[in-house]
C-alpha cells in the first residue's frame, strides 16, 4: 500500500522568521493551529516539510489508517480540525 503522511500543525506561523515559512504552510493547506492533514508521501511534500519542521509534527501511516470520513481524493489532501481545549472550568452550581 501507498504510504501517507499525517501532518499536524503544532506551532503558529505568526512571528515566523521567514515569509517562506508562511508560504509553505499555506501551500500545504494549513489555516489554523492543531489542524491535521493527510498527504501522499512524495519528495515534494517531504521538501516542504523540511522547511517548516519546527512548526509541524509528521507521522507516517498506511493508507488504510486514514479515517474514511475525511478522505477526499479530488483535493489531494484532507483536513481534520482538532478540538482545542481552553482549560477553563465550567461553574458547577452556586458559588457565592
Beta strands, then each sheet from edge to edge (+ up, - down):
strand 1: 3-9
strand 2: 35-40
strand 3: 56-62
strand 4: 78-81
sheet 1: 3+ 1- 2+ 4-
end
